[in-house]
Amino acid sequence: MGCNDERSIEVSTIFKDLEIIKIQIQETLLKIDPVFVLSNHQKIEIFSTDTYEPWTFSVEGLGVYIATPQEPKVFDP
């Protein structure tokens, strides 16, 4: 479900009262998109829409997350 999906607000109520307890990385080749591990052990995979503007956010108790690829050459056309 994307952020522009009409049902995104409705679905977000599923996560009420849950906490992000851990942040993992989805892909080892291009370390951009996170996985949020929730307090009920479910995982949410988050995908950026543009590799040139990756995620930057802060989670209380877990610190700041700034996605950066290991190999800048992966951005070369």
PyMOL Python script that loads the backbone (N, CA, C, O; Angstrom):
from pymol import cmd

cmd.read_pdbstr("""\
ATOM      1  N   MET A   1       0.844  -1.164   0.000  1.00  0.00           N
ATOM      2  CA  MET A   1       0.000   0.000   0.000  1.00  0.00           C
ATOM      3  C   MET A   1       0.896   1.235   0.000  1.00  0.00           C
ATOM      4  O   MET A   1       1.814   1.335   0.813  1.00  0.00           O
ATOM      5  N   GLY A   2       0.642   2.144  -0.879  1.00  0.00           N
ATOM      6  CA  GLY A   2       1.442   3.358  -0.957  1.00  0.00           C
ATOM      7  C   GLY A   2       0.846   4.508  -0.176  1.00  0.00           C
ATOM      8  O   GLY A   2      -0.309   4.464   0.247  1.00  0.00           O
ATOM      9  N   CYS A   3       1.647   5.533   0.006  1.00  0.00           N
ATOM     10  CA  CYS A   3       1.206   6.699   0.783  1.00  0.00           C
ATOM     11  C   CYS A   3       0.070   7.449   0.103  1.00  0.00           C
ATOM     12  O   CYS A   3      -0.673   8.174   0.765  1.00  0.00           O
ATOM     13  N   ASN A   4      -0.075   7.288  -1.199  1.00  0.00           N
ATOM     14  CA  ASN A   4      -1.155   7.961  -1.918  1.00  0.00           C
ATOM     15  C   ASN A   4      -2.409   7.106  -2.037  1.00  0.00           C
ATOM     16  O   ASN A   4      -3.400   7.538  -2.627  1.00  0.00           O
ATOM     17  N   ASP A   5      -2.376   5.903  -1.483  1.00  0.00           N
ATOM     18  CA  ASP A   5      -3.524   5.011  -1.505  1.00  0.00           C
ATOM     19  C   ASP A   5      -4.613   5.560  -0.585  1.00  0.00           C
ATOM     20  O   ASP A   5      -4.323   5.965   0.540  1.00  0.00           O
ATOM     21  N   GLU A   6      -5.839   5.576  -1.043  1.00  0.00           N
ATOM     22  CA  GLU A   6      -6.947   6.126  -0.259  1.00  0.00           C
ATOM     23  C   GLU A   6      -7.149   5.396   1.073  1.00  0.00           C
ATOM     24  O   GLU A   6      -7.644   5.991   2.030  1.00  0.00           O
ATOM     25  N   ARG A   7      -6.776   4.128   1.145  1.00  0.00           N
ATOM     26  CA  ARG A   7      -6.987   3.342   2.359  1.00  0.00           C
ATOM     27  C   ARG A   7      -5.811   3.398   3.329  1.00  0.00           C
ATOM     28  O   ARG A   7      -5.856   2.740   4.369  1.00  0.00           O
ATOM     29  N   SER A   8      -4.770   4.153   3.030  1.00  0.00           N
ATOM     30  CA  SER A   8      -3.573   4.144   3.882  1.00  0.00           C
ATOM     31  C   SER A   8      -3.864   4.596   5.310  1.00  0.00           C
ATOM     32  O   SER A   8      -3.281   4.046   6.245  1.00  0.00           O
ATOM     33  N   ILE A   9      -4.729   5.561   5.509  1.00  0.00           N
ATOM     34  CA  ILE A   9      -5.075   6.017   6.863  1.00  0.00           C
ATOM     35  C   ILE A   9      -5.839   4.927   7.599  1.00  0.00           C
ATOM     36  O   ILE A   9      -5.579   4.664   8.773  1.00  0.00           O
ATOM     37  N   GLU A  10      -6.779   4.295   6.910  1.00  0.00           N
ATOM     38  CA  GLU A  10      -7.562   3.210   7.504  1.00  0.00           C
ATOM     39  C   GLU A  10      -6.656   2.064   7.963  1.00  0.00           C
ATOM     40  O   GLU A  10      -6.803   1.560   9.076  1.00  0.00           O
ATOM     41  N   VAL A  11      -5.738   1.665   7.118  1.00  0.00           N
ATOM     42  CA  VAL A  11      -4.835   0.562   7.443  1.00  0.00           C
ATOM     43  C   VAL A  11      -3.880   0.945   8.567  1.00  0.00           C
ATOM     44  O   VAL A  11      -3.483   0.087   9.356  1.00  0.00           O
ATOM     45  N   SER A  12      -3.508   2.208   8.653  1.00  0.00           N
ATOM     46  CA  SER A  12      -2.558   2.630   9.689  1.00  0.00           C
ATOM     47  C   SER A  12      -3.107   2.433  11.101  1.00  0.00           C
ATOM     48  O   SER A  12      -2.327   2.372  12.051  1.00  0.00           O
ATOM     49  N   THR A  13      -4.420   2.331  11.264  1.00  0.00           N
ATOM     50  CA  THR A  13      -4.991   2.108  12.600  1.00  0.00           C
ATOM     51  C   THR A  13      -4.625   0.734  13.154  1.00  0.00           C
ATOM     52  O   THR A  13      -4.706   0.517  14.364  1.00  0.00           O
ATOM     53  N   ILE A  14      -4.229  -0.182  12.301  1.00  0.00           N
ATOM     54  CA  ILE A  14      -3.784  -1.511  12.732  1.00  0.00           C
ATOM     55  C   ILE A  14      -2.569  -1.389  13.649  1.00  0.00           C
ATOM     56  O   ILE A  14      -2.361  -2.232  14.522  1.00  0.00           O
ATOM     57  N   PHE A  15      -1.772  -0.351  13.452  1.00  0.00           N
ATOM     58  CA  PHE A  15      -0.515  -0.201  14.182  1.00  0.00           C
ATOM     59  C   PHE A  15      -0.639   0.612  15.461  1.00  0.00           C
ATOM     60  O   PHE A  15       0.358   0.882  16.131  1.00  0.00           O
ATOM     61  N   LYS A  16      -1.859   1.001  15.799  1.00  0.00           N
ATOM     62  CA  LYS A  16      -2.082   1.776  17.021  1.00  0.00           C
ATOM     63  C   LYS A  16      -1.590   0.976  18.228  1.00  0.00           C
ATOM     64  O   LYS A  16      -1.832  -0.226  18.332  1.00  0.00           O
ATOM     65  N   ASP A  17      -0.904   1.656  19.125  1.00  0.00           N
ATOM     66  CA  ASP A  17      -0.369   1.082  20.365  1.00  0.00           C
ATOM     67  C   ASP A  17       0.824   0.145  20.161  1.00  0.00           C
ATOM     68  O   ASP A  17       1.274  -0.491  21.115  1.00  0.00           O
ATOM     69  N   LEU A  18       1.338   0.050  18.943  1.00  0.00           N
ATOM     70  CA  LEU A  18       2.546  -0.738  18.698  1.00  0.00           C
ATOM     71  C   LEU A  18       3.748   0.194  18.645  1.00  0.00           C
ATOM     72  O   LEU A  18       3.611   1.379  18.341  1.00  0.00           O
ATOM     73  N   GLU A  19       4.921  -0.343  18.942  1.00  0.00           N
ATOM     74  CA  GLU A  19       6.157   0.436  18.892  1.00  0.00           C
ATOM     75  C   GLU A  19       7.132  -0.204  17.923  1.00  0.00           C
ATOM     76  O   GLU A  19       7.120  -1.417  17.717  1.00  0.00           O
ATOM     77  N   ILE A  20       7.974   0.629  17.331  1.00  0.00           N
ATOM     78  CA  ILE A  20       9.087   0.122  16.531  1.00  0.00           C
ATOM     79  C   ILE A  20      10.180  -0.251  17.522  1.00  0.00           C
ATOM     80  O   ILE A  20      10.673   0.605  18.256  1.00  0.00           O
ATOM     81  N   ILE A  21      10.562  -1.531  17.545  1.00  0.00           N
ATOM     82  CA  ILE A  21      11.578  -1.975  18.499  1.00  0.00           C
ATOM     83  C   ILE A  21      12.938  -2.206  17.845  1.00  0.00           C
ATOM     84  O   ILE A  21      13.954  -2.324  18.530  1.00  0.00           O
ATOM     85  N   LYS A  22      12.947  -2.269  16.511  1.00  0.00           N
ATOM     86  CA  LYS A  22      14.200  -2.520  15.806  1.00  0.00           C
ATOM     87  C   LYS A  22      14.039  -2.059  14.362  1.00  0.00           C
ATOM     88  O   LYS A  22      12.943  -2.108  13.803  1.00  0.00           O
ATOM     89  N   ILE A  23      15.139  -1.613  13.766  1.00  0.00           N
ATOM     90  CA  ILE A  23      15.142  -1.251  12.353  1.00  0.00           C
ATOM     91  C   ILE A  23      16.166  -2.139  11.659  1.00  0.00           C
ATOM     92  O   ILE A  23      17.325  -2.205  12.070  1.00  0.00           O
ATOM     93  N   GLN A  24      15.728  -2.818  10.605  1.00  0.00           N
ATOM     94  CA  GLN A  24      16.615  -3.672   9.823  1.00  0.00           C
ATOM     95  C   GLN A  24      16.715  -3.108   8.408  1.00  0.00           C
ATOM     96  O   GLN A  24      15.972  -2.199   8.037  1.00  0.00           O
ATOM     97  N   ILE A  25      17.631  -3.651   7.632  1.00  0.00           N
ATOM     98  CA  ILE A  25      17.813  -3.244   6.243  1.00  0.00           C
ATOM     99  C   ILE A  25      17.260  -4.352   5.351  1.00  0.00           C
ATOM    100  O   ILE A  25      17.501  -5.532   5.608  1.00  0.00           O
ATOM    101  N   GLN A  26      16.520  -3.981   4.305  1.00  0.00           N
ATOM    102  CA  GLN A  26      15.914  -4.981   3.422  1.00  0.00           C
ATOM    103  C   GLN A  26      16.920  -5.648   2.498  1.00  0.00           C
ATOM    104  O   GLN A  26      16.879  -6.863   2.306  1.00  0.00           O
ATOM    105  N   GLU A  27      17.793  -4.888   1.944  1.00  0.00           N
ATOM    106  CA  GLU A  27      18.672  -5.374   0.885  1.00  0.00           C
ATOM    107  C   GLU A  27      20.123  -5.140   1.262  1.00  0.00           C
ATOM    108  O   GLU A  27      20.478  -4.056   1.726  1.00  0.00           O
ATOM    109  N   THR A  28      20.960  -6.140   1.069  1.00  0.00           N
ATOM    110  CA  THR A  28      22.370  -5.971   1.410  1.00  0.00           C
ATOM    111  C   THR A  28      23.154  -5.252   0.310  1.00  0.00           C
ATOM    112  O   THR A  28      24.185  -4.643   0.594  1.00  0.00           O
ATOM    113  N   LEU A  29      22.685  -5.312  -0.936  1.00  0.00           N
ATOM    114  CA  LEU A  29      23.386  -4.652  -2.035  1.00  0.00           C
ATOM    115  C   LEU A  29      23.187  -3.138  -1.997  1.00  0.00           C
ATOM    116  O   LEU A  29      24.146  -2.377  -2.122  1.00  0.00           O
ATOM    117  N   LEU A  30      21.953  -2.711  -1.827  1.00  0.00           N
ATOM    118  CA  LEU A  30      21.622  -1.289  -1.820  1.00  0.00           C
ATOM    119  C   LEU A  30      20.917  -0.988  -0.502  1.00  0.00           C
ATOM    120  O   LEU A  30      19.713  -1.205  -0.365  1.00  0.00           O
ATOM    121  N   LYS A  31      21.672  -0.494   0.451  1.00  0.00           N
ATOM    122  CA  LYS A  31      21.164  -0.314   1.817  1.00  0.00           C
ATOM    123  C   LYS A  31      20.390   0.993   1.951  1.00  0.00           C
ATOM    124  O   LYS A  31      20.888   1.973   2.506  1.00  0.00           O
ATOM    125  N   ILE A  32      19.167   0.987   1.434  1.00  0.00           N
ATOM    126  CA  ILE A  32      18.351   2.198   1.438  1.00  0.00           C
ATOM    127  C   ILE A  32      17.048   1.994   2.198  1.00  0.00           C
ATOM    128  O   ILE A  32      16.703   2.811   3.052  1.00  0.00           O
ATOM    129  N   ASP A  33      16.322   0.928   1.908  1.00  0.00           N
ATOM    130  CA  ASP A  33      14.978   0.759   2.452  1.00  0.00           C
ATOM    131  C   ASP A  33      14.973  -0.026   3.761  1.00  0.00           C
ATOM    132  O   ASP A  33      15.578  -1.093   3.858  1.00  0.00           O
ATOM    133  N   PRO A  34      14.280   0.517   4.770  1.00  0.00           N
ATOM    134  CA  PRO A  34      14.248  -0.121   6.084  1.00  0.00           C
ATOM    135  C   PRO A  34      13.098  -1.116   6.253  1.00  0.00           C
ATOM    136  O   PRO A  34      12.126  -1.120   5.497  1.00  0.00           O
ATOM    137  N   VAL A  35      13.253  -1.945   7.263  1.00  0.00           N
ATOM    138  CA  VAL A  35      12.186  -2.808   7.758  1.00  0.00           C
ATOM    139  C   VAL A  35      11.991  -2.424   9.217  1.00  0.00           C
ATOM    140  O   VAL A  35      12.945  -2.438   9.995  1.00  0.00           O
ATOM    141  N   PHE A  36      10.768  -2.081   9.593  1.00  0.00           N
ATOM    142  CA  PHE A  36      10.462  -1.776  10.988  1.00  0.00           C
ATOM    143  C   PHE A  36       9.968  -3.057  11.653  1.00  0.00           C
ATOM    144  O   PHE A  36       9.002  -3.667  11.196  1.00  0.00           O
ATOM    145  N   VAL A  37      10.629  -3.459  12.726  1.00  0.00           N
ATOM    146  CA  VAL A  37      10.167  -4.592  13.522  1.00  0.00           C
ATOM    147  C   VAL A  37       9.336  -4.007  14.660  1.00  0.00           C
ATOM    148  O   VAL A  37       9.816  -3.176  15.431  1.00  0.00           O
ATOM    149  N   LEU A  38       8.090  -4.449  14.752  1.00  0.00           N
ATOM    150  CA  LEU A  38       7.160  -3.898  15.731  1.00  0.00           C
ATOM    151  C   LEU A  38       7.159  -4.701  17.028  1.00  0.00           C
ATOM    152  O   LEU A  38       7.673  -5.818  17.084  1.00  0.00           O
ATOM    153  N   SER A  39       6.581  -4.120  18.053  1.00  0.00           N
ATOM    154  CA  SER A  39       6.557  -4.746  19.374  1.00  0.00           C
ATOM    155  C   SER A  39       5.768  -6.056  19.400  1.00  0.00           C
ATOM    156  O   SER A  39       5.931  -6.845  20.330  1.00  0.00           O
ATOM    157  N   ASN A  40       4.920  -6.304  18.405  1.00  0.00           N
ATOM    158  CA  ASN A  40       4.230  -7.593  18.310  1.00  0.00           C
ATOM    159  C   ASN A  40       4.961  -8.543  17.360  1.00  0.00           C
ATOM    160  O   ASN A  40       4.431  -9.596  17.004  1.00  0.00           O
ATOM    161  N   HIS A  41       6.177  -8.173  16.949  1.00  0.00           N
ATOM    162  CA  HIS A  41       7.095  -8.927  16.092  1.00  0.00           C
ATOM    163  C   HIS A  41       6.676  -8.980  14.622  1.00  0.00           C
ATOM    164  O   HIS A  41       7.287  -9.703  13.835  1.00  0.00           O
ATOM    165  N   GLN A  42       5.657  -8.235  14.247  1.00  0.00           N
ATOM    166  CA  GLN A  42       5.352  -8.088  12.833  1.00  0.00           C
ATOM    167  C   GLN A  42       6.381  -7.140  12.232  1.00  0.00           C
ATOM    168  O   GLN A  42       6.992  -6.336  12.936  1.00  0.00           O
ATOM    169  N   LYS A  43       6.564  -7.247  10.920  1.00  0.00           N
ATOM    170  CA  LYS A  43       7.519  -6.392  10.221  1.00  0.00           C
ATOM    171  C   LYS A  43       6.801  -5.584   9.151  1.00  0.00           C
ATOM    172  O   LYS A  43       5.890  -6.070   8.481  1.00  0.00           O
ATOM    173  N   ILE A  44       7.238  -4.338   9.010  1.00  0.00           N
ATOM    174  CA  ILE A  44       6.728  -3.468   7.953  1.00  0.00           C
ATOM    175  C   ILE A  44       7.902  -3.137   7.043  1.00  0.00           C
ATOM    176  O   ILE A  44       8.901  -2.574   7.490  1.00  0.00           O
ATOM    177  N   GLU A  45       7.779  -3.487   5.765  1.00  0.00           N
ATOM    178  CA  GLU A  45       8.808  -3.143   4.792  1.00  0.00           C
ATOM    179  C   GLU A  45       8.449  -1.795   4.182  1.00  0.00           C
ATOM    180  O   GLU A  45       7.332  -1.595   3.704  1.00  0.00           O
ATOM    181  N   ILE A  46       9.405  -0.878   4.204  1.00  0.00           N
ATOM    182  CA  ILE A  46       9.204   0.474   3.706  1.00  0.00           C
ATOM    183  C   ILE A  46      10.047   0.641   2.438  1.00  0.00           C
ATOM    184  O   ILE A  46      11.217   0.257   2.416  1.00  0.00           O
ATOM    185  N   PHE A  47       9.462   1.205   1.397  1.00  0.00           N
ATOM    186  CA  PHE A  47      10.181   1.395   0.140  1.00  0.00           C
ATOM    187  C   PHE A  47      10.197   2.870  -0.243  1.00  0.00           C
ATOM    188  O   PHE A  47       9.154   3.523  -0.271  1.00  0.00           O
ATOM    189  N   SER A  48      11.384   3.390  -0.535  1.00  0.00           N
ATOM    190  CA  SER A  48      11.491   4.774  -1.003  1.00  0.00           C
ATOM    191  C   SER A  48      11.072   4.821  -2.468  1.00  0.00           C
ATOM    192  O   SER A  48      11.198   3.832  -3.190  1.00  0.00           O
ATOM    193  N   THR A  49      10.582   5.959  -2.892  1.00  0.00           N
ATOM    194  CA  THR A  49      10.154   6.100  -4.281  1.00  0.00           C
ATOM    195  C   THR A  49      11.279   6.587  -5.182  1.00  0.00           C
ATOM    196  O   THR A  49      11.145   6.578  -6.405  1.00  0.00           O
ATOM    197  N   ASP A  50      12.381   7.011  -4.585  1.00  0.00           N
ATOM    198  CA  ASP A  50      13.485   7.565  -5.362  1.00  0.00           C
ATOM    199  C   ASP A  50      14.796   7.260  -4.654  1.00  0.00           C
ATOM    200  O   ASP A  50      14.981   7.656  -3.503  1.00  0.00           O
ATOM    201  N   THR A  51      15.706   6.565  -5.323  1.00  0.00           N
ATOM    202  CA  THR A  51      16.985   6.219  -4.692  1.00  0.00           C
ATOM    203  C   THR A  51      17.870   7.434  -4.466  1.00  0.00           C
ATOM    204  O   THR A  51      18.800   7.381  -3.661  1.00  0.00           O
ATOM    205  N   TYR A  52      17.592   8.530  -5.167  1.00  0.00           N
ATOM    206  CA  TYR A  52      18.400   9.729  -4.966  1.00  0.00           C
ATOM    207  C   TYR A  52      17.932  10.552  -3.769  1.00  0.00           C
ATOM    208  O   TYR A  52      18.636  11.462  -3.330  1.00  0.00           O
ATOM    209  N   GLU A  53      16.759  10.242  -3.242  1.00  0.00           N
ATOM    210  CA  GLU A  53      16.249  10.903  -2.045  1.00  0.00           C
ATOM    211  C   GLU A  53      15.794   9.834  -1.056  1.00  0.00           C
ATOM    212  O   GLU A  53      14.595   9.674  -0.827  1.00  0.00           O
ATOM    213  N   PRO A  54      16.742   9.098  -0.469  1.00  0.00           N
ATOM    214  CA  PRO A  54      16.375   8.000   0.428  1.00  0.00           C
ATOM    215  C   PRO A  54      15.843   8.498   1.773  1.00  0.00           C
ATOM    216  O   PRO A  54      15.865   9.692   2.073  1.00  0.00           O
ATOM    217  N   TRP A  55      15.376   7.561   2.555  1.00  0.00           N
ATOM    218  CA  TRP A  55      14.798   7.842   3.871  1.00  0.00           C
ATOM    219  C   TRP A  55      15.782   8.494   4.827  1.00  0.00           C
ATOM    220  O   TRP A  55      16.961   8.143   4.865  1.00  0.00           O
ATOM    221  N   THR A  56      15.284   9.442   5.590  1.00  0.00           N
ATOM    222  CA  THR A  56      15.995  10.017   6.727  1.00  0.00           C
ATOM    223  C   THR A  56      14.947  10.232   7.806  1.00  0.00           C
ATOM    224  O   THR A  56      13.991  10.982   7.606  1.00  0.00           O
ATOM    225  N   PHE A  57      15.122   9.575   8.951  1.00  0.00           N
ATOM    226  CA  PHE A  57      14.151   9.730  10.029  1.00  0.00           C
ATOM    227  C   PHE A  57      14.789   9.384  11.363  1.00  0.00           C
ATOM    228  O   PHE A  57      15.897   8.850  11.417  1.00  0.00           O
ATOM    229  N   SER A  58      14.085   9.691  12.425  1.00  0.00           N
ATOM    230  CA  SER A  58      14.543   9.413  13.787  1.00  0.00           C
ATOM    231  C   SER A  58      13.466   8.616  14.511  1.00  0.00           C
ATOM    232  O   SER A  58      12.278   8.923  14.411  1.00  0.00           O
ATOM    233  N   VAL A  59      13.897   7.581  15.246  1.00  0.00           N
ATOM    234  CA  VAL A  59      12.984   6.785  16.060  1.00  0.00           C
ATOM    235  C   VAL A  59      13.479   6.864  17.493  1.00  0.00           C
ATOM    236  O   VAL A  59      14.618   6.505  17.790  1.00  0.00           O
ATOM    237  N   GLU A  60      12.612   7.337  18.376  1.00  0.00           N
ATOM    238  CA  GLU A  60      12.991   7.509  19.776  1.00  0.00           C
ATOM    239  C   GLU A  60      13.535   6.197  20.341  1.00  0.00           C
ATOM    240  O   GLU A  60      12.897   5.149  20.243  1.00  0.00           O
ATOM    241  N   GLY A  61      14.712   6.277  20.925  1.00  0.00           N
ATOM    242  CA  GLY A  61      15.351   5.115  21.520  1.00  0.00           C
ATOM    243  C   GLY A  61      16.192   4.301  20.555  1.00  0.00           C
ATOM    244  O   GLY A  61      16.998   3.475  20.983  1.00  0.00           O
ATOM    245  N   LEU A  62      16.015   4.524  19.243  1.00  0.00           N
ATOM    246  CA  LEU A  62      16.782   3.779  18.245  1.00  0.00           C
ATOM    247  C   LEU A  62      17.728   4.669  17.458  1.00  0.00           C
ATOM    248  O   LEU A  62      18.594   4.172  16.737  1.00  0.00           O
ATOM    249  N   GLY A  63      17.573   5.980  17.590  1.00  0.00           N
ATOM    250  CA  GLY A  63      18.480   6.907  16.931  1.00  0.00           C
ATOM    251  C   GLY A  63      18.002   7.368  15.571  1.00  0.00           C
ATOM    252  O   GLY A  63      16.840   7.199  15.202  1.00  0.00           O
ATOM    253  N   VAL A  64      18.936   7.957  14.833  1.00  0.00           N
ATOM    254  CA  VAL A  64      18.654   8.530  13.516  1.00  0.00           C
ATOM    255  C   VAL A  64      19.024   7.511  12.446  1.00  0.00           C
ATOM    256  O   VAL A  64      20.049   6.837  12.550  1.00  0.00           O
ATOM    257  N   TYR A  65      18.196   7.402  11.430  1.00  0.00           N
ATOM    258  CA  TYR A  65      18.426   6.501  10.310  1.00  0.00           C
ATOM    259  C   TYR A  65      18.607   7.354   9.065  1.00  0.00           C
ATOM    260  O   TYR A  65      17.737   8.153   8.718  1.00  0.00           O
ATOM    261  N   ILE A  66      19.746   7.180   8.391  1.00  0.00           N
ATOM    262  CA  ILE A  66      20.001   7.854   7.120  1.00  0.00           C
ATOM    263  C   ILE A  66      20.502   6.787   6.164  1.00  0.00           C
ATOM    264  O   ILE A  66      21.596   6.249   6.338  1.00  0.00           O
ATOM    265  N   ALA A  67      19.711   6.488   5.170  1.00  0.00           N
ATOM    266  CA  ALA A  67      20.074   5.441   4.224  1.00  0.00           C
ATOM    267  C   ALA A  67      21.194   5.918   3.310  1.00  0.00           C
ATOM    268  O   ALA A  67      21.134   7.014   2.752  1.00  0.00           O
ATOM    269  N   THR A  68      22.207   5.086   3.168  1.00  0.00           N
ATOM    270  CA  THR A  68      23.333   5.407   2.308  1.00  0.00           C
ATOM    271  C   THR A  68      23.815   4.120   1.652  1.00  0.00           C
ATOM    272  O   THR A  68      24.127   3.155   2.349  1.00  0.00           O
ATOM    273  N   PRO A  69      23.882   4.089   0.329  1.00  0.00           N
ATOM    274  CA  PRO A  69      24.373   2.880  -0.324  1.00  0.00           C
ATOM    275  C   PRO A  69      25.852   2.670  -0.046  1.00  0.00           C
ATOM    276  O   PRO A  69      26.624   3.625   0.034  1.00  0.00           O
ATOM    277  N   GLN A  70      26.234   1.416   0.099  1.00  0.00           N
ATOM    278  CA  GLN A  70      27.640   1.065   0.291  1.00  0.00           C
ATOM    279  C   GLN A  70      28.462   1.432  -0.941  1.00  0.00           C
ATOM    280  O   GLN A  70      29.599   1.891  -0.837  1.00  0.00           O
ATOM    281  N   GLU A  71      27.869   1.224  -2.089  1.00  0.00           N
ATOM    282  CA  GLU A  71      28.565   1.431  -3.348  1.00  0.00           C
ATOM    283  C   GLU A  71      27.889   2.545  -4.145  1.00  0.00           C
ATOM    284  O   GLU A  71      26.869   2.294  -4.787  1.00  0.00           O
ATOM    285  N   PRO A  72      28.421   3.761  -4.126  1.00  0.00           N
ATOM    286  CA  PRO A  72      27.804   4.849  -4.902  1.00  0.00           C
ATOM    287  C   PRO A  72      27.652   4.533  -6.382  1.00  0.00           C
ATOM    288  O   PRO A  72      26.796   5.116  -7.047  1.00  0.00           O
ATOM    289  N   LYS A  73      28.468   3.620  -6.916  1.00  0.00           N
ATOM    290  CA  LYS A  73      28.379   3.294  -8.338  1.00  0.00           C
ATOM    291  C   LYS A  73      27.038   2.668  -8.716  1.00  0.00           C
ATOM    292  O   LYS A  73      26.684   2.649  -9.895  1.00  0.00           O
ATOM    293  N   VAL A  74      26.281   2.151  -7.734  1.00  0.00           N
ATOM    294  CA  VAL A  74      24.983   1.571  -8.063  1.00  0.00           C
ATOM    295  C   VAL A  74      24.015   2.626  -8.573  1.00  0.00           C
ATOM    296  O   VAL A  74      22.993   2.287  -9.170  1.00  0.00           O
ATOM    297  N   PHE A  75      24.316   3.896  -8.350  1.00  0.00           N
ATOM    298  CA  PHE A  75      23.466   4.965  -8.838  1.00  0.00           C
ATOM    299  C   PHE A  75      23.824   5.382 -10.258  1.00  0.00           C
ATOM    300  O   PHE A  75      23.063   6.110 -10.896  1.00  0.00           O
ATOM    301  N   ASP A  76      24.966   4.933 -10.760  1.00  0.00           N
ATOM    302  CA  ASP A  76      25.384   5.310 -12.106  1.00  0.00           C
ATOM    303  C   ASP A  76      24.493   4.639 -13.150  1.00  0.00           C
ATOM    304  O   ASP A  76      24.161   3.462 -13.016  1.00  0.00           O
ATOM    305  N   PRO A  77      24.103   5.387 -14.195  1.00  0.00           N
ATOM    306  CA  PRO A  77      23.264   4.802 -15.259  1.00  0.00           C
ATOM    307  C   PRO A  77      24.021   3.780 -16.075  1.00  0.00           C
ATOM    308  O   PRO A  77      23.463   3.196 -17.005  1.00  0.00           O
TER     309      PRO A  77
END
""", "prot")
cmd.dss("prot")
cmd.show_as("cartoon", "prot")
cmd.util.cbc("prot")
cmd.orient("prot")
